[in-house]
């Protein structure tokens, strides 16, 4: 029986059985001999299990691969507009605020590669280190997730909120992260070398604090596993939208809806603000249900200003064709 078939038969309510079945299959595939444990990285089947609502393309490690076009357009969507879509869809545990931010006005948008850290326990850490060595991993375990990053990824880590001795990266690892992903990090933990990190053009960090200490008494317990970031949950492949208000983890299957809904709101707001400044309409007319006169004015405004609006022309043309308001 295949791993995917086992997962299907086990059902979503019994993850322990899924893990056991996958381990047994791995052993049987090697003639009954136990496989070298990949203690740190979730199997592709596990990633697909947790993100089974996504039906599109995936990265080689199993994460949902939301398109680059959606990621690019997501940068223009506000936290509030995106949050509203998620809340309406029943996803109420996707936002976390209260961050210290390296650059206030540099958004971080991309596909989450997740990592989970815990306090060190010597016997477990020994197994993790030995497993990493057997897998050919190099350096400290806090560098292992970085080695897996691809363009468009965002490194998201549950660092237990630890600040002193919880510095997951410094400027060397920061340069490596940006070279591999072209993106920044979201750490429920801390970083060091803030001056060096600030010199990496385009890089940004949302963290709990800054500290000069080296990382100590922290061990990596999972890569590409579901993690908790404050009051939010983040799955591998979620789309990260991080701005001054905070960080939103958008389930991959809702990313396109968030973008399309957000772009419509951006255009409506820009039109409404302009017309209010001009005194053409009252706040009640703009905030309430639009009359046919306002709708017609809006679509005419779209046609006239298509080249100057922060939404792709193709998306505006689609709105004009559908005229759904």
C-alpha positions as CSV (number, residue, x, y, z in Angstrom):
1,X,0.0,0.0,0.0
2,X,1.3,3.5,-0.8
3,X,2.0,6.1,1.8
4,X,-0.8,8.3,0.3
5,X,-3.2,5.4,0.5
6,X,-2.3,4.9,4.2
7,X,-2.8,8.5,5.0
8,X,-6.2,8.4,3.3
9,X,-7.3,5.2,5.1
10,X,-6.0,6.5,8.5
11,X,-8.1,9.6,8.3
12,X,-7.3,13.1,9.3
13,X,-8.2,12.5,12.9
14,X,-5.4,10.0,13.7
15,X,-2.1,11.6,12.9
16,X,-0.2,9.3,15.2
17,X,-1.3,6.3,13.1
18,X,-0.3,8.1,10.0
19,X,3.2,8.7,11.3
20,X,3.6,5.0,12.4
21,X,2.3,3.7,9.1
22,X,4.8,5.9,7.2
23,X,7.6,4.7,9.4
24,X,6.7,1.1,8.8
25,X,6.5,1.5,5.1
26,X,9.9,3.1,5.1
27,X,11.3,0.2,7.0
28,X,9.6,-2.4,4.7
29,X,10.9,-0.6,1.6
30,X,14.4,-1.3,2.9
31,X,13.7,-5.0,3.4
32,X,12.7,-4.6,7.0
33,X,15.8,-2.7,8.1
34,X,15.1,0.6,9.9
35,X,15.8,3.6,7.7
36,X,18.2,6.3,8.7
37,X,15.9,8.7,10.6
38,X,15.2,12.1,9.0
39,X,14.5,13.6,12.3
40,X,14.3,17.2,11.2
41,X,12.4,17.4,8.0
42,X,8.7,16.5,7.5
43,X,8.2,13.9,4.8
44,X,6.6,15.1,1.5
45,X,3.5,13.0,2.3
46,X,3.1,14.7,5.7
47,X,3.4,18.2,4.1
48,X,0.8,17.2,1.5
49,X,-1.5,15.8,4.2
50,X,-1.5,19.0,6.2
51,X,-2.0,21.1,3.1
52,X,-4.4,18.8,1.2
53,X,-6.8,21.6,0.5
54,X,-4.3,23.0,-2.1
55,X,-4.7,21.3,-5.5
56,X,-2.1,23.2,-7.5
57,X,1.6,23.0,-8.1
58,X,4.0,22.0,-5.3
59,X,7.7,22.5,-4.5
60,X,9.9,19.4,-4.4
61,X,9.6,19.3,-0.6
62,X,5.8,19.1,-0.9
63,X,4.8,22.6,0.0
64,X,2.0,24.4,-2.0
65,X,3.6,26.6,-4.6
66,X,1.5,29.7,-4.9
67,X,2.4,31.5,-8.2
68,X,5.0,34.3,-8.4
69,X,2.3,36.5,-9.9
70,X,0.0,36.1,-6.9
71,X,3.0,36.8,-4.5
72,X,3.9,39.9,-6.5
73,X,0.3,41.2,-6.4
74,X,0.0,40.3,-2.7
75,X,2.4,43.1,-1.8
76,X,-0.2,45.7,-2.6
77,X,-2.9,44.1,-0.4
78,X,-3.4,45.5,3.1
79,X,-3.3,43.4,6.2
80,X,-6.9,44.4,7.0
81,X,-8.3,43.5,3.6
82,X,-6.5,40.1,3.6
83,X,-7.5,39.4,7.2
84,X,-11.2,40.2,6.4
85,X,-11.2,37.5,3.6
86,X,-9.7,34.9,6.0
87,X,-12.0,35.7,8.8
88,X,-15.0,35.4,6.5
89,X,-13.7,32.0,5.4
90,X,-13.5,30.8,9.0
91,X,-9.7,31.2,9.4
92,X,-9.5,33.2,12.6
93,X,-6.0,32.3,13.9
94,X,-3.7,33.5,11.2
95,X,-2.5,36.9,12.5
96,X,0.1,37.9,15.0
97,X,1.2,41.4,15.9
98,X,3.7,43.0,18.4
99,X,6.8,42.6,16.3
100,X,10.2,44.4,16.3
101,X,10.9,45.1,12.6
102,X,14.2,45.8,11.0
103,X,12.7,48.0,8.2
104,X,9.3,49.4,8.9
105,X,8.4,50.0,5.2
106,X,9.7,46.8,3.6
107,X,7.0,44.2,3.4
108,X,7.8,40.5,3.5
109,X,5.8,38.3,1.1
110,X,6.4,34.7,0.1
111,X,5.9,31.0,0.7
112,X,6.5,29.9,4.3
113,X,9.3,27.4,5.0
114,X,8.7,26.6,8.6
115,X,11.0,25.5,11.4
116,X,10.3,24.6,15.0
117,X,12.8,25.0,17.9
118,X,12.6,23.8,21.5
119,X,14.7,24.0,24.6
120,X,17.6,21.6,24.4
121,X,17.3,18.1,25.8
122,X,20.7,16.4,25.5
123,X,19.5,12.9,24.5
124,X,17.1,14.3,21.8
125,X,19.7,16.8,20.6
126,X,22.2,14.0,20.2
127,X,19.8,12.1,18.0
128,X,19.1,15.2,15.9
129,X,22.7,16.0,15.4
130,X,23.5,12.4,14.4
131,X,20.6,12.3,12.1
132,X,21.6,15.5,10.5
133,X,25.2,14.3,10.0
134,X,23.8,11.1,8.4
135,X,21.8,13.2,6.0
136,X,24.9,15.2,5.0
137,X,23.8,18.4,6.7
138,X,26.5,20.9,7.4
139,X,26.9,23.3,10.4
140,X,24.6,24.0,13.3
141,X,21.0,22.9,13.0
142,X,19.8,26.5,12.9
143,X,21.4,26.7,9.4
144,X,19.7,23.6,8.1
145,X,16.4,25.3,7.1
146,X,18.4,28.0,5.3
147,X,20.0,25.4,3.1
148,X,16.5,24.3,1.9
149,X,15.3,27.8,1.0
150,X,14.2,28.6,-2.6
151,X,13.4,31.8,-4.4
152,X,10.2,33.3,-3.0
153,X,10.4,31.5,0.3
154,X,10.1,33.2,3.7
155,X,11.9,31.5,6.6
156,X,9.3,31.3,9.5
157,X,10.5,30.0,12.8
158,X,8.9,29.2,16.2
159,X,11.8,30.2,18.4
160,X,9.7,30.0,21.6
161,X,9.9,33.8,21.9
162,X,13.4,33.4,23.3
163,X,15.5,36.5,23.1
164,X,18.7,36.1,25.2
165,X,20.6,33.1,23.7
166,X,17.7,32.7,21.3
167,X,19.4,34.4,18.3
168,X,18.5,32.2,15.4
169,X,20.7,34.1,12.9
170,X,23.3,36.8,12.6
171,X,24.4,38.8,9.5
172,X,26.3,35.8,7.9
173,X,23.2,33.6,7.9
174,X,21.1,36.7,7.0
175,X,23.1,37.1,3.8
176,X,22.7,33.4,3.0
177,X,18.9,33.6,3.5
178,X,18.6,36.6,1.2
179,X,20.8,35.1,-1.5
180,X,18.7,31.9,-1.5
181,X,15.2,33.3,-1.1
182,X,15.4,37.0,-2.0
183,X,13.3,37.5,1.1
184,X,13.3,38.1,4.8
185,X,12.4,36.2,8.0
186,X,9.6,35.9,10.6
187,X,11.1,34.7,13.9
188,X,9.2,34.2,17.1
189,X,12.6,34.6,18.7
190,X,15.6,36.9,18.3
191,X,18.5,37.7,16.0
192,X,21.9,39.3,16.4
193,X,24.1,41.6,14.3
194,X,21.4,44.1,13.6
195,X,23.7,46.6,11.9
196,X,25.0,43.9,9.5
197,X,21.5,42.7,8.7
198,X,20.3,46.2,8.0
199,X,22.9,46.5,5.3
200,X,21.3,43.7,3.3
201,X,19.3,45.6,0.7
202,X,15.8,44.1,0.4
203,X,16.1,42.0,3.5
204,X,13.7,42.4,6.4
205,X,13.2,40.7,9.8
206,X,10.1,40.5,12.0
207,X,11.4,39.3,15.4
208,X,10.7,39.5,19.1
209,X,13.9,41.3,19.9
210,X,17.6,41.9,19.3
211,X,20.4,40.5,21.4
212,X,24.2,40.2,21.0
213,X,24.3,36.7,22.5
214,X,25.0,33.5,20.6
215,X,22.2,30.8,20.3
216,X,22.4,28.4,23.2
217,X,20.2,25.7,24.7
218,X,18.0,25.6,21.6
219,X,17.5,22.6,19.3
220,X,15.8,22.3,16.0
221,X,12.9,19.7,16.2
222,X,11.2,20.1,12.8
223,X,11.3,21.6,9.3
224,X,8.2,22.1,7.2
225,X,5.9,21.2,10.0
226,X,2.9,23.2,11.3
227,X,4.1,25.7,13.9
228,X,2.6,28.2,16.3
229,X,3.7,31.9,16.0
230,X,2.1,33.7,19.0
231,X,-1.6,33.3,18.5
232,X,-1.3,32.2,14.9
233,X,-0.7,28.9,13.1
234,X,1.5,28.7,10.1
235,X,1.7,25.7,7.7
236,X,4.5,25.1,5.2
237,X,3.6,26.8,2.0
238,X,1.3,29.4,3.6
239,X,1.7,32.8,2.0
240,X,3.3,35.2,4.4
241,X,2.1,38.8,4.3
242,X,4.1,40.9,6.8
243,X,3.7,44.7,7.1
244,X,3.8,47.2,9.9
245,X,0.6,46.0,11.4
246,X,1.9,42.5,11.9
247,X,2.1,39.2,10.1
248,X,-0.6,37.2,8.4
249,X,-0.3,33.6,7.3
250,X,-2.6,33.0,4.4
251,X,-3.6,29.4,3.5
252,X,-2.3,28.7,0.0
253,X,-5.7,27.8,-1.4
254,X,-7.1,31.2,-0.3
255,X,-4.2,33.3,-1.7
256,X,-5.7,34.1,-5.0
257,X,-9.1,35.0,-3.5
258,X,-7.3,37.3,-1.0
259,X,-5.5,39.1,-3.9
260,X,-8.5,39.5,-6.1
261,X,-10.8,40.7,-3.3
262,X,-8.0,43.0,-2.0
263,X,-7.4,44.5,-5.4
264,X,-11.1,45.3,-5.9
265,X,-11.0,47.0,-2.5
266,X,-7.9,49.0,-3.3
267,X,-9.6,50.3,-6.5
268,X,-12.9,51.1,-4.8
269,X,-11.1,52.9,-2.0
270,X,-8.9,54.9,-4.3
271,X,-11.9,55.9,-6.4
272,X,-13.9,56.8,-3.3
273,X,-11.2,58.8,-1.7
274,X,-10.7,60.8,-4.9
275,X,-14.3,61.5,-5.3
276,X,-14.7,62.5,-1.7
277,X,-11.8,65.0,-1.9
278,X,-13.5,66.4,-5.1
279,X,-16.8,66.8,-3.2
280,X,-18.6,64.9,-5.9
281,X,-20.2,62.4,-3.4
282,X,-21.0,62.3,0.3
283,X,-19.4,59.8,2.7
284,X,-22.8,58.2,3.1
285,X,-23.0,57.6,-0.7
286,X,-19.5,56.1,-0.8
287,X,-19.7,54.0,2.3
288,X,-23.2,52.6,1.5
289,X,-24.4,50.6,-1.4
290,X,-23.4,52.3,-4.6
291,X,-26.1,53.7,-6.9
292,X,-26.0,53.0,-10.6
293,X,-24.6,56.5,-11.1
294,X,-21.6,55.8,-8.8
295,X,-21.0,52.4,-10.4
296,X,-21.0,53.8,-13.9
297,X,-18.6,56.6,-12.7
298,X,-16.4,54.0,-11.1
299,X,-16.0,51.9,-14.2
300,X,-15.4,54.9,-16.4
301,X,-12.7,56.0,-13.9
302,X,-11.1,52.6,-14.1
303,X,-10.8,52.9,-17.9
304,X,-9.4,56.4,-17.7
305,X,-6.8,55.6,-15.0
306,X,-5.9,52.0,-15.8
307,X,-2.2,52.8,-16.4
308,X,-1.8,54.6,-13.1
309,X,-3.4,52.2,-10.7
310,X,-1.5,49.7,-8.4
311,X,-3.4,46.7,-9.9
312,X,-2.4,44.8,-13.0
313,X,-4.1,45.9,-16.2
314,X,-5.4,42.4,-16.8
315,X,-7.1,42.3,-13.4
316,X,-8.7,45.7,-14.1
317,X,-9.9,44.6,-17.6
318,X,-11.5,41.5,-16.0
319,X,-13.3,43.7,-13.6
320,X,-14.5,45.9,-16.4
321,X,-15.8,42.9,-18.4
322,X,-17.6,41.4,-15.4
323,X,-18.9,44.7,-13.9
324,X,-20.0,42.6,-10.9
325,X,-20.9,45.6,-8.7
